[in-house]
């Protein structure tokens, strides 16, 4: 006897059949309405460019933000500068779910994108006019401007949601790779682009209130590019959603989309936090760690850590390129979990090998005369035990081992986990609008970028690198353990499950069972 599938509606007003009965019984004719639709590559390429620029806006101000604050408001403290730096991530974290919810409700990516980019334009212009305010007010104006630039950058979550819903399942990994990589590459390119504005100098070109100098030129540049981005969105953006089930997307549909697995989704959000927590922490203490570990001068620390970061970024871009070309197709064949666990294991391996074990050499310390801008000054080289008590017992790490692990192993860890986890995350949510959940995912990373630097700076000051490495090993290990424990649950959403006789399945709009 052939089983019969029945869907019992919970909401008769929307889901009742034409005869107004509270139950409907019919043979399942539903097939995924996403299987015969093509990925909107033109729009994904456009959002890739815009996403890269959002990443540039996050990092392009880093080299000059403190000098600019110190110039326009000499009384501002270093701790307040920390608040200005964190303001971007706070704004992005708060705005991301809101933009995602807007995208879901409007069923449009264009509206929140245009609004968010417009907020960035206005905020950058305010940043450019900071010297028009009273000196004591300027620090607050800068912080507010950076906060709202971050709010505008909350549209990155909308872009990621679009990549997940505008791509077919076979193209999902590749589409997500473009969007995910674009923001990361933009963050890498930002400080380098700032160098192009250095020849303008300070005070540069000024006309009473309007100032164009090496500090404000990046913001003017950002405003112009953002305006061009808005124009391109209106001209070239095609709102095609190959990954959204049209039947379930219809509010009056008789079909039903099952709820996603909350625990599996929570593990992905935790993984995003872990990833950003690790990367941001290492960037925060990078130069200071190098100076104390290997006794470099300030100039050497800037040069050598810059080279390390460049190598790290280059290897990361190569891994992203592999995913965009071939590796993404291989990943999409149900291998996301293995790749994610492997990537987390690489992160643990980096920390285990570069941990300052007791059998290492003692940290050196000396005071040397150096020439800076033609003047002879004294500079502390190495780890000063009078300032940091942990210098007495912390051991050094071989530089070449550290450089290899940082430039290769850690560089591969980030993109592998980022692409694998986010690809599976979009599949676990299913062929539905994903704006809100992608916004929550981005908020998790923004929260890590806000909390991590403050926590790590304090720990490094009082206890050195050992506890930081321990915390990060623990964080990565716990995250990997969650993936192993819930391995069987971390699977794409089955929107039309096969049922045996007398089995049932709960949906948001009703209960499906087989007789």
C-alpha positions in Angstrom: 0.0 0.0 0.0 1.4 3.4 -1.0 1.5 5.9 1.8 -0.4 9.2 1.5 1.1 12.5 2.6 -1.1 14.9 4.5 -0.5 18.4 5.6 -2.6 19.6 8.5 -2.8 23.4 8.6 -2.5 25.3 11.9 -3.7 28.6 10.4 -6.9 28.1 8.4 -7.2 31.7 7.4 -4.1 31.6 5.3 -3.6 28.0 4.7 -7.1 26.6 4.4 -8.1 24.9 1.1 -10.7 26.4 -1.2 -13.6 24.5 0.5 -12.7 26.3 3.8 -12.1 23.0 5.6 -9.5 23.2 8.4 -7.5 20.3 6.9 -6.1 19.7 3.5 -5.0 16.3 2.1 -3.2 16.0 -1.2 -0.3 14.1 -2.9 3.0 15.9 -2.6 3.7 17.7 -5.8 6.1 20.2 -4.4 9.5 20.3 -5.8 12.2 22.8 -5.0 11.4 25.9 -7.0 15.2 26.7 -6.8 16.5 23.8 -8.8 16.0 25.3 -12.3 17.1 28.8 -11.5 20.5 30.4 -12.3 22.8 32.4 -10.1 22.7 36.2 -10.5 26.5 36.6 -11.1 26.3 40.2 -12.3 24.8 41.3 -9.0 27.1 39.2 -6.9 30.2 40.7 -8.7 28.7 44.2 -8.0 28.2 43.5 -4.3 31.7 41.9 -4.2 33.2 45.3 -5.2 31.0 47.2 -2.7 31.8 44.7 0.0 35.5 45.2 -0.6 35.1 49.0 -0.3 33.2 48.5 3.1 36.3 46.6 4.3 38.5 49.4 3.1 36.5 51.9 5.0 37.0 49.9 8.2 40.9 49.9 7.9 41.9 52.9 5.8 41.8 55.2 8.8 43.9 53.0 11.1 47.3 54.5 10.2 46.2 58.1 10.7 43.3 58.0 13.1 45.4 58.5 16.2 47.6 61.2 14.7 44.5 63.0 13.4 42.9 62.9 16.9 46.1 64.1 18.5 46.3 66.9 16.0 42.7 68.3 16.3 42.3 67.5 20.0 45.7 67.1 21.8 43.9 66.6 25.1 42.2 63.3 24.0 43.6 60.3 25.8 44.7 57.0 24.3 41.8 55.2 26.1 39.3 57.5 24.4 41.0 56.6 21.1 40.2 53.0 21.9 36.5 54.0 22.1 36.7 55.7 18.7 38.3 52.6 17.2 35.7 50.3 18.7 32.8 52.6 17.6 32.9 51.2 14.0 32.4 47.6 15.2 29.7 48.5 17.7 27.7 50.4 15.0 28.1 47.5 12.5 27.1 44.9 15.1 24.0 46.8 16.1 22.9 47.6 12.6 23.5 44.3 10.9 20.4 42.4 12.2 18.2 45.5 11.6 19.3 45.7 8.0 18.8 42.0 7.6 15.3 42.2 9.0 14.5 45.1 6.7 15.8 43.0 3.7 13.5 40.1 4.7 10.4 42.2 5.2 10.9 44.2 2.0 12.1 41.1 0.1 14.6 43.5 -1.5 18.4 44.0 -1.0 18.4 47.3 -2.8 16.5 49.4 -0.1 18.7 48.6 2.9 21.9 48.8 0.7 21.1 52.3 -0.6 20.1 53.5 2.9 23.2 52.0 4.6 25.6 53.4 2.0 23.9 56.8 2.2 24.5 56.8 6.0 28.2 56.1 5.3 28.4 59.0 2.9 26.9 61.4 5.4 29.1 60.1 8.2 32.3 60.5 6.2 31.4 64.1 5.3 30.9 64.8 9.0 34.3 63.2 9.7 35.8 65.6 7.1 34.3 68.7 8.9 35.5 67.7 12.4 37.7 70.8 12.7 34.7 73.0 12.3 33.7 72.0 15.8 35.1 73.2 19.1 38.3 71.5 20.2 36.7 69.7 23.2 33.8 68.5 20.9 36.0 67.0 18.1 36.8 63.7 19.8 33.0 63.1 20.2 32.3 64.1 16.6 35.0 61.6 15.4 33.5 58.8 17.6 29.9 59.5 16.4 31.1 59.6 12.7 33.0 56.3 13.0 30.0 54.8 14.8 27.6 55.7 11.9 30.2 54.6 9.3 30.0 51.3 11.1 26.2 51.4 11.0 26.4 51.8 7.2 28.8 48.9 7.0 26.2 46.8 8.6 25.0 46.2 5.1 27.8 43.7 4.7 25.4 41.2 6.4 22.8 42.0 3.7 25.3 41.4 1.0 26.2 38.0 2.5 22.5 37.2 2.7 22.0 38.1 -0.9 25.0 35.9 -1.9 23.3 33.0 -0.1 19.9 33.5 -1.6 20.8 34.7 -5.1 23.0 31.6 -5.8 22.0 28.1 -6.6 23.2 25.3 -4.3 25.9 24.3 -6.8 27.2 27.8 -6.9 26.7 28.6 -3.2 30.3 28.2 -2.0 31.7 30.2 -4.9 29.2 33.1 -4.4 29.8 33.2 -0.7 33.6 33.1 -1.3 33.4 36.3 -3.4 31.4 38.2 -0.8 33.3 36.9 2.2 36.7 37.5 0.6 35.8 40.9 -0.6 35.4 42.4 2.9 38.6 40.7 4.2 40.6 41.8 1.2 39.3 45.3 1.6 40.4 45.4 5.3 43.9 44.3 4.0 44.1 46.9 1.3 42.8 49.8 3.4 46.1 50.8 5.2 48.0 50.6 1.9 45.5 52.9 0.1 46.0 55.5 2.8 49.6 55.8 1.8 48.4 57.4 -1.5 47.1 60.4 0.4 50.2 61.0 2.4 51.8 63.5 -0.1 48.8 65.9 0.5 50.3 66.5 3.9 48.7 68.7 6.7 47.0 71.1 6.7 46.8 70.4 2.9 44.2 72.2 1.0 41.8 74.3 3.1 39.1 76.9 2.5 37.8 78.0 5.9 35.6 75.0 6.9 36.5 72.6 4.1 39.8 70.7 4.7 41.4 68.2 2.4 44.5 66.8 3.9 46.2 63.4 4.5 43.7 62.8 7.4 40.4 63.8 5.7 41.3 62.8 2.1 40.4 59.1 2.7 36.9 60.2 4.0 36.3 62.4 0.9 37.5 59.5 -1.3 35.1 57.1 0.6 32.2 59.5 0.1 32.8 59.7 -3.7 33.1 55.9 -4.1 30.0 55.4 -2.0 28.0 57.7 -4.2 29.2 55.8 -7.3 28.2 52.6 -5.5 24.7 53.8 -5.0 24.4 54.7 -8.7 25.7 51.3 -9.7 23.2 49.6 -7.4 20.3 51.4 -9.2 21.7 50.6 -12.7 23.2 47.1 -12.5 21.7 45.3 -9.5 19.3 42.5 -10.5 17.2 41.2 -7.6 17.1 37.5 -8.6 16.9 35.0 -5.8 17.8 31.6 -7.2 18.2 30.2 -3.6 14.8 31.2 -2.3 11.8 28.9 -2.5 9.1 30.9 -4.3 6.3 28.9 -2.9 7.3 29.3 0.7 8.2 33.0 0.1 4.5 33.6 -0.8 2.6 34.5 2.4 -0.5 32.9 1.1 1.2 29.7 0.1 -0.1 26.3 1.1 3.4 24.9 1.3 5.5 25.0 4.5 9.2 25.6 5.3 10.5 23.7 8.3 12.3 25.7 11.0 16.1 25.5 10.9 18.0 23.7 13.7 18.7 26.3 16.3 21.6 24.5 17.9 23.4 24.0 14.6 22.9 27.6 13.7 24.2 28.7 17.1 27.4 26.6 16.6 28.0 28.6 13.4 27.5 31.9 15.1 29.9 30.8 17.8 32.4 29.9 15.1 32.2 33.3 13.6 32.8 34.9 17.0 35.8 32.6 17.5 37.3 33.4 14.1 37.1 37.1 14.5 38.2 36.9 18.2 41.4 35.1 17.2 42.3 37.3 14.2 41.6 40.6 15.9 43.5 39.7 19.1 46.7 38.8 17.1 46.5 42.0 15.1 46.0 44.0 18.4 49.2 42.8 20.1 51.2 42.0 16.9 53.8 44.8 16.9 54.2 45.0 20.7 54.5 41.2 20.9 57.2 41.2 18.2 59.2 44.0 19.9 59.3 42.2 23.2 59.8 38.7 21.8 62.7 39.5 19.4 64.0 42.8 20.6 63.2 44.8 17.5 63.3 48.6 17.3 60.1 50.4 16.5 61.1 50.7 12.8 62.0 47.0 12.6 58.7 46.1 14.2 56.7 48.1 11.7 58.7 46.7 8.8 58.8 43.1 9.8 55.3 42.8 11.1 54.1 44.5 7.9 55.9 41.9 5.9 54.4 39.1 7.9 50.9 40.5 7.5 51.5 41.0 3.8 52.5 37.3 3.4 49.6 36.3 5.6 47.2 38.3 3.4 48.7 37.0 0.2 48.3 33.3 1.3 44.7 34.1 2.4 43.9 35.6 -1.0 45.3 32.5 -2.7 43.2 30.2 -0.6 40.1 32.3 -1.4 41.0 32.1 -5.1 41.2 28.3 -4.8 37.7 28.3 -3.4 36.4 30.6 -6.1 37.9 28.5 -8.9 37.7 24.8 -8.1 37.8 24.1 -4.4 34.3 25.6 -3.8 32.7 23.0 -6.1 34.5 20.2 -4.2 33.4 21.8 -0.9 29.8 22.0 -1.9 29.5 18.2 -2.1 28.7 17.8 1.6 32.3 18.5 2.8 31.7 21.8 4.6 31.9 20.1 8.1 35.2 18.4 7.5 36.8 21.6 6.1 35.5 23.6 9.0 36.9 21.2 11.6 40.2 21.0 9.6 40.4 24.8 9.6 39.9 25.1 13.3 42.5 22.4 13.8 45.0 24.6 11.9 44.2 27.5 14.2 44.9 25.2 17.2 48.1 24.0 15.6 49.4 27.5 15.1 48.9 28.4 18.8 50.4 25.1 20.1 53.6 25.4 18.0 54.1 29.1 18.7 53.4 28.9 22.5 56.3 30.2 24.6 57.2 26.9 26.3 59.5 26.9 29.4 62.4 25.4 27.5 62.8 28.4 25.3 65.5 31.1 25.8 65.1 34.1 28.1 63.7 37.3 26.7 66.4 40.0 26.2 66.3 43.6 27.2 68.6 46.5 26.5 68.5 50.3 26.1 70.2 51.4 22.9 70.8 54.8 21.3 69.0 55.1 18.0 68.7 58.0 15.5 65.2 59.1 14.7 64.7 62.0 12.3 68.3 63.0 12.7 68.1 63.1 16.5 69.8 60.6 18.8 67.4 59.1 21.3 67.3 56.1 23.6 64.9 53.2 22.8 64.0 50.2 24.9 64.7 46.9 23.0 63.1 43.7 24.2 61.0 43.0 27.3 61.5 45.4 30.2 61.0 43.4 33.5 60.5 46.7 35.4 57.4 47.4 33.4 56.2 43.9 32.8 56.9 41.4 35.5 56.2 38.4 33.2 59.4 39.3 31.2 61.3 37.5 34.0 59.8 34.1 33.4 58.3 34.2 29.8 60.5 32.4 27.2 61.0 33.4 23.6 59.7 31.7 20.4 61.9 31.0 17.4 61.1 33.7 14.9 61.3 31.5 11.8 58.9 28.9 13.3 56.5 31.8 14.2 56.8 33.4 10.8 56.1 30.1 9.0 53.1 29.3 11.2 51.7 32.8 10.9 52.3 33.2 7.2 51.1 29.8 6.1 49.1 27.8 8.7 47.1 30.7 10.3 46.8 32.4 6.9 45.0 29.3 5.6 42.9 28.8 8.7 40.8 31.9 8.4 39.6 31.5 4.8 39.0 27.7 5.1 36.8 28.1 8.2 35.2 31.3 6.9 34.0 29.9 3.6 33.2 26.3 4.8 31.2 27.4 7.8 29.3 30.2 6.0 28.4 28.0 3.1 27.0 25.4 5.4 25.3 28.1 7.5 23.4 29.3 4.4 22.3 25.8 3.6 21.2 25.1 7.1 18.9 28.1 7.0 17.3 26.6 3.9 15.8 28.3 0.7 14.3 31.2 2.7 15.1 34.9 3.2 18.3 35.0 5.3 18.8 38.7 6.0 18.2 38.7 9.8 20.2 35.5 10.5 23.1 36.7 8.3 23.0 40.0 10.2 23.2 38.1 13.5 26.2 36.3 12.2 27.9 39.6 11.3 27.0 41.0 14.7 28.8 38.1 16.4 32.0 39.0 14.5 31.6 42.7 15.3 31.1 41.9 19.0 34.4 39.8 18.9 36.2 42.8 17.3 34.9 45.0 20.0 35.6 42.9 23.1 38.8 41.1 21.9 41.2 44.1 21.7 40.2 45.5 25.1 40.5 42.1 26.8 43.7 41.1 25.2 45.4 44.5 25.8 44.7 44.2 29.5 45.9 40.5 29.7 49.0 41.2 27.7 49.9 44.2 29.9 49.6 42.2 33.2 50.3 38.6 32.3 52.0 38.5 28.9 51.3 36.2 25.9 51.0 32.9 27.7 47.4 33.3 29.0 46.4 34.8 25.6 47.6 31.8 23.8 45.9 29.6 26.3 42.6 31.4 26.0 42.7 31.2 22.2 43.6 27.4 22.2 40.7 26.8 24.6 38.3 28.9 22.5 39.3 27.1 19.2 39.2 23.7 20.8 35.8 24.2 22.4 34.4 25.4 19.0 35.9 22.4 17.2 34.4 20.0 19.9 31.0 21.5 19.3 31.3 20.7 15.6 32.3 17.2 16.4 29.5 16.7 19.0 26.8 18.0 16.7 28.4 16.7 13.5 25.3 14.8 12.4 23.1 17.7 13.0 25.2 20.2 11.0 23.5 19.4 7.7 21.6 21.4 5.1 17.9 21.9 5.8 15.6 19.3 4.3 12.6 21.3 3.2 10.7 18.2 1.8 11.6 15.2 4.0 10.8 11.7 2.9 8.5 10.1 5.5 7.7 6.5 6.3 4.1 5.5 7.0 2.6 7.2 10.1 5.7 9.5 10.5 5.1 13.2 10.8 7.2 16.4 10.5 6.5 19.8 12.1 6.6 22.9 9.9 6.2 26.6 10.8 2.8 26.6 9.0 1.5 23.1 10.0 2.3 19.4 10.4 3.1 17.1 7.6 2.5 13.4 8.1 2.2 10.3 6.0 -0.6 7.7 6.3 
